[in-house]
Amino acid sequence: MLELLLKNKGFSQRFFFTILLMPLLFFAWTQAASAEPARIEWKLLYEETFDDTLVNDPTPWIRDAYGQGSPWHVGPIDDDGEFFKAAEGEEFQKQLESFHTLRKRFAFGRDGWLTAELAARDRDKDGIPDGAPALSISTLDDGTTGAVIDVPDHHGGLLIRSTHALPAQYRIEYTLVKVDFGGSRYDRWEYGGKFNGYEPKGAKTRHPWLWGPSVELFEPYEDWYDVRSANGFYYLGIVDHPNPAPRNNVFIHTHRKVVIDSYNLLDDQAYFKTCNPATGEYYISHDNTLNMLFLTTISTKEHPETGVMTETECGINESGRLEVFTAGQLVPELMPKKRYRFAIERDRSGYTLEVSGYLRFIGETTLRYHRDFVQNGRPIWHYNQSPNEYAGNFDTVVAYGEKSVHSWPAGSAYPDFFIIGDPHTNYYEGTAFIDDIRLYVPAKQQPAQVGVRNKPLKIK
């Protein structure tokens, strides 16, 4: 059976777009790689092994009333944001008001350094979440104790995040023991009574958030696009705003700095170019893919999108969101005997993404890719944690109806927060078992990097 898993399935390329997009600029080219700076010696600052009972805040689920007064308010792409109102008008507002969003958050770990953010839909507005997500402690047969992220309904979401902003230099890592957020198992998309990780019965749609105007806005819930063809999980990501929490799927695509995730799309709809690390060649697949992404600017006045920069064993590429070059494929059938470690580092020059574990075609390995904050004239999105790291070079003005917003102005600052889990409240459902979240900081004082920490970067 393992031999079957390691064979190239010969996917045929087919581009499948079911959403109406505003004009975007898509491009891809090969770039020069950045030499990773000398490795930092790290010391452990915090660790969560999930050996103790998880303390669940007794605060009940509360309704997110939206608006600037909401504890979860961020900006114009919030669930009730100007982006949706400008693009979709009164019909969007009607759809949004057809349900309530309930939320819950609680801190855990030493000094409360970790926070769980949970969100669920309340369809009948009775104050009780439908298909509520949950974070719990469980023990495997081999004695491994860890945290279970359980999202039984795609209109729910659950993130584990840093409670406070991460330091200027850090390494965040954890172990993924098991995952079931879609993807095939032994070449089958139907297994365990589910289809691509979803419950097969009933309507499951992306209601009510869209990238642009659509006839769906005038349709009942059941007639919206069914999401079961696409499932996924955020293995580890860094976002650019405090208090990250599950929201609509448009939001997360405009707030990521770097991320390692999966996007499990059925074979006949796949279009991602996935690297075979053994041959250095790409093939088409979305199945249990390992997406190691550095996000960058692509915003226009019509759209708040971010582009994607990737490095794999097959090459270095830049593209739009809908053309991604992935680093390889996980083999979840081998879990929990085989496990994966995900890590992200930030030093004075840039970010590093790292994955260790068993990959299709090559077995046990470690993939590690570094990118400078600004490399070949292209920045990592919102990389600056403080105003003195950035001079405003990459700012654009994005219009939301009559409201205009600067995407990255001079004087701005974007703290780093890490996330693990399901950030969407209209896509993705499943379970994951994680363990050993660790935060490291430099063991020794690092020398200042001229042009990055001491003064704003200026690109000619």
C-alpha positions in Angstrom: 0.0 0.0 0.0 2.9 2.4 0.8 4.2 1.8 -2.7 0.9 3.1 -4.1 1.2 6.3 -2.0 4.6 7.1 -3.4 3.7 6.8 -7.1 3.0 9.8 -9.1 -0.8 9.8 -9.7 -0.5 11.5 -13.0 -2.9 14.3 -12.2 -4.2 16.2 -15.2 -4.2 20.0 -15.1 -7.5 21.7 -14.9 -8.1 25.2 -13.7 -11.4 25.4 -11.8 -12.7 28.8 -10.7 -16.2 29.0 -9.3 -16.0 32.4 -7.7 -16.2 35.7 -9.5 -13.0 37.6 -9.0 -12.3 41.3 -9.6 -9.3 41.9 -11.9 -6.1 40.5 -10.4 -2.5 40.6 -11.7 -1.1 37.1 -11.9 2.5 36.4 -12.7 5.3 33.9 -12.1 9.0 34.1 -12.6 12.2 32.6 -11.2 14.2 34.6 -8.8 17.6 34.4 -7.2 17.7 32.7 -3.8 18.7 34.5 -0.6 21.5 33.0 1.4 20.3 32.2 4.8 22.2 34.1 7.5 24.2 32.1 10.2 21.9 30.0 12.4 20.9 31.5 15.7 21.5 29.7 18.9 18.0 29.6 20.5 16.9 29.3 24.1 13.5 28.1 25.2 11.1 30.8 26.5 7.8 29.0 26.7 6.6 25.4 26.2 3.2 23.7 26.2 3.2 19.9 26.3 -0.5 19.5 27.0 0.2 17.1 29.9 -2.1 18.9 32.2 -5.9 19.4 32.0 -6.7 22.3 29.6 -8.3 25.1 31.5 -11.4 26.3 29.6 -12.5 29.8 30.4 -16.0 29.5 31.9 -17.1 32.6 30.1 -20.1 31.6 27.9 -20.2 32.0 24.1 -21.0 35.6 23.3 -22.4 37.2 20.1 -20.0 39.2 18.0 -22.1 42.3 17.3 -19.4 43.5 14.8 -18.4 47.1 14.3 -15.6 49.1 15.8 -16.8 48.3 19.3 -16.3 44.5 18.8 -13.3 43.0 20.6 -12.6 41.2 17.3 -12.7 44.3 15.1 -9.7 44.6 12.7 -10.6 46.5 9.6 -12.5 46.7 6.3 -12.4 43.0 5.5 -14.0 42.0 8.8 -17.1 39.8 8.5 -19.2 43.0 8.2 -16.5 45.0 6.5 -16.7 47.7 3.9 -15.1 45.4 1.3 -18.2 43.2 1.3 -20.7 46.0 1.6 -19.1 47.9 -1.3 -18.8 44.9 -3.6 -22.1 43.2 -2.8 -24.4 45.8 -1.5 -27.7 45.4 0.4 -28.0 41.7 -0.6 -24.9 40.9 1.4 -26.2 42.7 4.4 -29.4 40.6 4.2 -27.5 37.4 4.1 -25.2 38.5 6.9 -28.2 39.2 9.1 -29.7 35.8 8.6 -27.6 34.3 11.4 -25.5 35.4 14.4 -21.8 34.7 14.9 -20.8 33.5 18.4 -17.3 33.6 19.8 -15.3 32.5 22.7 -11.7 32.9 23.8 -9.5 31.7 26.7 -5.9 31.9 27.6 -3.9 28.8 28.7 -0.3 27.7 29.4 2.3 29.2 31.7 1.6 32.9 32.1 -1.3 32.5 29.7 1.1 32.7 26.8 -1.3 30.9 24.5 -4.9 31.7 23.6 -7.7 29.7 22.0 -10.1 31.5 19.7 -13.3 29.7 18.8 -16.1 30.9 16.5 -19.4 29.3 15.5 -22.6 30.1 13.7 -26.0 30.5 15.4 -28.5 29.9 12.7 -31.7 30.3 14.7 -30.2 33.1 16.9 -31.0 31.3 20.2 -27.6 32.0 21.7 -26.4 28.4 21.3 -23.6 27.6 18.8 -24.4 25.2 16.0 -21.7 22.5 15.6 -19.5 24.2 18.1 -15.7 23.7 17.8 -13.8 22.5 20.8 -10.2 22.3 22.1 -9.5 19.4 24.4 -6.8 17.1 25.8 -6.5 13.5 24.6 -4.1 10.6 25.0 -3.2 8.2 22.2 -2.7 4.4 22.7 1.1 5.0 22.8 0.7 7.4 25.7 1.2 10.6 23.7 -0.9 13.4 25.3 -1.8 16.4 23.2 -4.4 18.9 22.2 -7.3 18.0 19.9 -8.6 20.7 17.6 -12.1 19.7 16.6 -14.1 21.7 14.1 -17.3 19.6 13.3 -19.0 22.3 11.2 -17.3 24.4 8.4 -19.2 27.4 9.8 -17.1 27.1 12.9 -13.4 27.8 13.3 -10.7 27.4 15.9 -7.2 28.9 16.2 -4.5 28.5 18.8 -2.5 31.7 18.8 0.1 33.7 20.7 -1.6 35.8 23.4 0.9 38.6 23.0 2.9 39.8 20.0 6.0 37.8 19.3 9.4 39.3 19.9 11.6 40.8 17.2 13.5 37.5 16.8 12.0 34.1 17.6 11.5 30.5 16.6 8.0 29.0 17.0 7.5 25.3 16.5 5.2 22.4 17.3 4.5 18.8 16.5 1.6 17.6 14.3 0.6 14.1 15.5 -2.5 13.5 13.4 -4.6 15.5 11.0 -7.9 15.0 9.3 -8.9 18.1 7.5 -9.5 16.5 4.1 -7.1 15.2 1.4 -7.2 11.6 0.2 -6.3 8.4 2.1 -5.0 5.5 0.1 -6.1 7.3 -3.1 -9.7 7.6 -1.8 -11.5 10.9 -1.0 -14.3 9.0 0.8 -13.3 7.4 4.1 -14.4 7.3 7.7 -17.9 8.1 6.6 -16.8 11.5 5.3 -16.0 13.1 1.9 -12.8 15.1 1.8 -13.0 15.4 5.5 -16.6 16.8 5.5 -19.8 15.3 6.7 -21.5 14.2 3.4 -25.1 15.0 4.3 -26.9 18.4 4.1 -25.9 21.7 2.5 -22.4 23.1 3.2 -21.8 26.4 1.4 -19.5 29.4 1.6 -22.3 31.7 2.6 -22.3 34.7 2.9 -18.7 36.0 2.0 -17.6 36.3 -1.6 -14.6 37.8 -3.4 -17.0 39.9 -5.5 -20.6 40.2 -6.9 -22.3 36.9 -7.5 -25.8 35.6 -8.3 -25.4 33.6 -5.1 -26.3 36.7 -3.1 -29.9 36.4 -4.4 -30.2 32.7 -3.7 -31.1 30.7 -0.6 -28.4 29.2 1.5 -28.7 25.7 -0.1 -28.1 27.1 -3.6 -24.7 28.6 -2.8 -21.4 27.0 -3.8 -20.8 23.7 -2.0 -17.4 23.8 -0.2 -16.8 20.0 0.1 -14.5 20.0 -2.8 -12.0 22.1 -0.8 -10.7 21.5 2.7 -7.5 22.5 4.5 -5.6 23.4 7.6 -3.2 26.1 8.7 -0.2 24.2 10.1 1.5 27.3 11.2 1.3 31.0 10.1 2.3 34.5 11.1 -0.3 37.2 10.7 -0.1 41.0 10.9 -2.7 42.0 13.5 -3.4 41.4 17.2 -6.0 38.9 18.5 -6.3 36.8 15.3 -9.5 34.7 15.3 -11.6 32.7 12.8 -13.3 34.9 10.2 -14.5 34.8 6.6 -12.0 33.2 4.1 -11.3 36.5 2.3 -9.9 38.1 5.5 -7.0 35.6 6.0 -5.7 36.1 2.5 -5.0 39.7 3.2 -3.4 39.4 6.6 -0.7 36.7 6.3 3.0 37.4 6.4 4.2 33.8 6.0 2.3 30.6 6.3 2.7 26.8 6.0 -0.7 25.3 5.2 -2.7 22.7 3.1 -5.5 23.2 0.6 -7.0 19.9 -0.3 -8.9 20.2 -3.5 -10.3 17.2 -5.5 -8.0 15.7 -8.1 -10.2 16.7 -11.1 -10.2 20.4 -9.9 -6.5 20.7 -9.0 -4.2 23.3 -10.4 -1.4 23.8 -7.9 2.0 23.0 -9.1 3.5 20.5 -6.6 7.2 19.8 -6.3 8.6 16.3 -6.5 11.7 16.8 -4.3 13.3 13.6 -5.7 13.2 14.8 -9.3 13.0 18.6 -9.1 10.0 18.6 -11.3 6.4 19.9 -10.7 3.2 18.0 -11.2 -0.4 19.0 -10.6 -2.0 18.2 -7.2 -3.8 19.7 -4.2 -3.8 16.5 -2.3 -2.2 16.8 1.2 0.1 19.4 -0.2 2.7 21.3 1.8 2.3 25.0 0.9 5.3 27.0 2.3 4.4 30.6 1.4 5.9 34.0 1.8 3.2 36.6 1.1 3.9 39.8 -0.8 2.3 42.9 -2.4 -0.1 42.6 -5.3 -2.9 45.0 -4.1 -4.6 47.2 -6.6 -7.3 49.9 -6.1 -9.9 47.3 -7.0 -8.7 44.4 -4.8 -6.9 43.9 -1.5 -5.2 40.6 -2.5 -1.7 39.6 -1.6 0.6 37.6 -3.9 2.6 34.5 -3.1 6.4 33.8 -3.1 7.6 30.3 -2.8 10.9 28.4 -2.7 10.9 24.6 -3.2 13.4 21.9 -4.3 12.0 22.6 -7.8 12.7 26.3 -7.9 11.8 29.8 -6.7 8.6 31.4 -7.9 6.2 34.3 -7.4 2.6 34.1 -8.3 -0.9 35.2 -7.5 -3.0 33.5 -4.9 -4.6 31.1 -7.4 -1.4 29.8 -8.8 0.7 28.3 -6.0 3.9 26.3 -6.2 3.9 23.8 -3.3 6.9 22.1 -1.6 5.6 18.6 -1.6 3.0 16.2 -0.1 2.5 14.9 3.4 1.5 11.2 3.9 -1.1 11.4 6.6 -1.8 7.6 6.3 1.4 7.0 8.2 0.4 9.2 11.2 0.6 9.0 14.2 3.6 6.8 13.9 5.1 9.3 11.5 4.8 12.9 12.8 5.6 16.4 11.4 7.3 19.3 13.0 6.5 22.8 11.7 8.6 25.9 12.6 8.9 29.5 11.6 11.8 31.8 12.5 12.2 35.5 12.4 15.7 37.0 12.6 17.1 40.5 11.8 17.1 39.8 8.1 13.9 37.9 7.3 11.7 34.8 7.9 12.5 31.1 7.6 10.0 28.3 7.1 10.9 24.8 8.2 9.1 21.4 8.0 10.5 18.1 9.1 8.8 14.7 8.5 7.9 12.0 6.0 7.2 13.4 2.5 6.0 11.6 -0.6 8.8 10.5 -2.9 11.7 11.2 -0.5 10.7 9.9 3.0 12.1 11.5 6.1 13.5 15.0 5.4 13.7 18.6 6.5 12.8 21.4 4.1 14.0 24.9 5.2 13.6 28.1 3.2 14.7 31.6 4.1 13.7 34.9 2.6 14.9 38.4 3.4 12.3 41.0 4.4 13.0 42.6 1.0 14.6 40.4 -1.6 15.1 41.3 -5.3 12.9 44.4 -4.6 10.0 42.3 -3.4 8.9 42.5 0.2 7.3 40.0 2.6 3.9 41.4 3.3 3.7 43.8 6.4 7.1 42.5 7.6 7.8 45.5 9.8 7.0 45.1 13.5 8.0 48.7 14.1 7.8 51.9 12.1 11.6 52.3 11.8 11.9 49.1 9.8 10.0 50.5 6.8 9.8 53.7 4.8 6.5 53.4 3.0 7.9 52.1 -0.3 5.2 49.5 -0.9 2.1 51.4 0.0 -1.0 51.4 -2.3 -4.5 52.9 -1.9 -7.3 50.3 -1.9 -10.8 51.6 -2.5 -13.9 50.1 -0.8 -16.7 51.9 -2.4 -16.3 55.5 -1.4 -13.7 54.7 1.3 -10.0 54.5 0.5 -7.5 52.8 2.7 -3.7 52.8 2.6 -2.5 49.2 2.4 1.0 49.8 3.9 1.7 53.4 4.8 4.9 54.9 6.2 4.8 55.0 9.9 2.9 51.7 10.1 3.7 48.7 12.3 2.5 45.2 12.2 3.1 42.9 15.2 3.7 39.2 14.6 1.1 36.7 16.0 1.3 33.0 15.2 -1.7 30.8 14.4 -2.4 27.1 14.2 -5.8 25.6 13.1 -8.8 26.6 11.0 -9.1 30.3 10.4 -12.3 30.2 8.3 -15.9 30.4 9.2 -17.2 29.4 5.8 -14.7 26.7 4.7 -12.9 23.7 6.3 -13.9 21.2 8.9 -12.1 18.3 10.6 -9.8 17.4 13.5 -6.1 17.6 14.3 -4.0 16.4 17.2 -1.0 18.6 18.1 1.7 18.6 20.7 4.7 20.4 22.1 4.3 24.1 21.1 7.6 25.8 21.8 8.7 29.5 21.6 12.4 30.2 21.5 14.3 33.5 21.6 18.0 34.1 20.8 20.3 32.8 23.5 22.7 35.6 22.9 22.3 39.3 22.0 22.3 39.6 18.2 24.1 42.5 16.5 22.0 45.2 14.9 21.5 44.9 11.2 22.1 48.2 9.5 19.2 49.1 7.1 16.7 46.9 8.8 16.5 47.7 12.5 18.3 51.0 12.7 16.6 52.9 9.8 13.9 52.3 7.3 14.6 50.2 4.3 14.7 52.2 1.1 14.4 50.5 -2.2 15.5 52.4 -5.3 
